Amino acid sequence: MPEKIDVNELGRSVDPKSLSDEQLVDALRDGLADGGGKDIDPSLFARLVKSTRKGQLEAVMSSDVRRPVLDAIFGRMAEFYSSKGSSAKRQVVHWHITGAADGGSDSYQTAMQHGACEVEEQLAEEPRTELTMDGTQFLKVVTNNASPVTLFMTRKLKVSGDVGFATALQKMFTIPTA
């Protein structure tokens, strides 16, 4: 494998199972450096997540590249908001991604209103619903590699607040597929 590899190339032509955990983390770190998340093709990232072993995803989500990965995903979430079910009323969701190396979690707030989606790191408003899942499950959900309903039923995704609204969230976003 070349010393440095583009994340899109990684998703396109490299079998991530052939990489060590460290090589995968290093490739993502390089690809996300200096805001590189905007250049990553969402379908190729979805393919990468789909073909990566669970242990490798866990390694990514417990490493120093976790936060850049989450920032890249949430930083582009507004692009994928399809405004289906859009309302004049502000709909706030709190996302809690557990499993950080320090045992903590990362939280983000999305607020949807009038066909627009805003993302913030501060949980400043009362949420209509809150979603809590570990980092690996989060990666699978946002890349359409896991069903949120199945994760909820198997207790890998916890929902507080309006469960019906949480179920409708998936339809509000055009989620890239592998």
PEVENWO-V237547 format. One record per residue. N is the residue number from 1. OMEGA is omega in whole degrees, -180 to 180 (999 if undefined). Layout:
BEGIN
n = <N & N>
omega = <OMEGA & OMEGA>
END
This chain:
BEGIN
n = <1 & 2 & 3 & 4 & 5 & 6 & 7 & 8 & 9 & 10 & 11 & 12 & 13 & 14 & 15 & 16 & 17 & 18 & 19 & 20 & 21 & 22 & 23 & 24 & 25 & 26 & 27 & 28 & 29 & 30 & 31 & 32 & 33 & 34 & 35 & 36 & 37 & 38 & 39 & 40 & 41 & 42 & 43 & 44 & 45 & 46 & 47 & 48 & 49 & 50 & 51 & 52 & 53 & 54 & 55 & 56 & 57 & 58 & 59 & 60 & 61 & 62 & 63 & 64 & 65 & 66 & 67 & 68 & 69 & 70 & 71 & 72 & 73 & 74 & 75 & 76 & 77 & 78 & 79 & 80 & 81 & 82 & 83 & 84 & 85 & 86 & 87 & 88 & 89 & 90 & 91 & 92 & 93 & 94 & 95 & 96 & 97 & 98 & 99 & 100 & 101 & 102 & 103 & 104 & 105 & 106 & 107 & 108 & 109 & 110 & 111 & 112 & 113 & 114 & 115 & 116 & 117 & 118 & 119 & 120 & 121 & 122 & 123 & 124 & 125 & 126 & 127 & 128 & 129 & 130 & 131 & 132 & 133 & 134 & 135 & 136 & 137 & 138 & 139 & 140 & 141 & 142 & 143 & 144 & 145 & 146 & 147 & 148 & 149 & 150 & 151 & 152 & 153 & 154 & 155 & 156 & 157 & 158 & 159 & 160 & 161 & 162 & 163 & 164 & 165 & 166 & 167 & 168 & 169 & 170 & 171 & 172 & 173 & 174 & 175 & 176 & 177 & 178>
omega = <177 & -179 & 179 & 178 & 178 & -179 & 177 & 178 & 178 & 179 & -176 & -166 & 180 & 175 & -177 & 178 & 178 & -179 & 171 & 176 & -178 & 180 & 179 & 179 & 179 & 180 & 178 & 178 & 180 & -177 & -178 & 179 & 176 & 176 & -178 & -180 & -180 & -178 & -177 & 178 & -176 & 179 & 177 & 176 & 177 & 178 & 178 & 179 & -179 & -174 & -180 & 178 & 180 & -180 & 178 & 177 & 177 & 178 & 178 & -173 & 173 & -179 & 178 & 179 & 180 & -176 & 175 & 177 & 180 & 179 & 179 & -180 & -179 & 179 & -180 & -176 & -179 & 178 & -173 & 177 & -175 & 179 & 173 & -178 & -180 & -175 & 173 & 178 & -180 & -179 & -175 & 177 & 172 & 179 & 178 & -179 & -175 & 174 & 176 & -177 & -179 & -180 & -179 & 179 & 174 & -178 & 178 & 176 & 170 & 179 & -178 & -180 & 177 & 176 & 180 & 179 & 178 & 179 & 177 & 176 & 179 & 177 & -169 & -175 & 176 & -178 & 170 & 177 & 176 & 180 & 179 & 178 & 178 & -174 & 180 & 179 & 178 & 179 & -179 & 180 & -175 & 176 & 178 & 178 & 176 & 179 & 178 & 179 & 178 & 179 & 177 & -178 & 179 & 176 & 175 & 175 & 179 & -179 & 171 & -178 & -174 & -178 & 178 & 177 & 178 & 179 & -179 & -177 & -177 & -180 & -178 & -178 & 174 & -173 & 180 & 179 & -180 & 999>
END
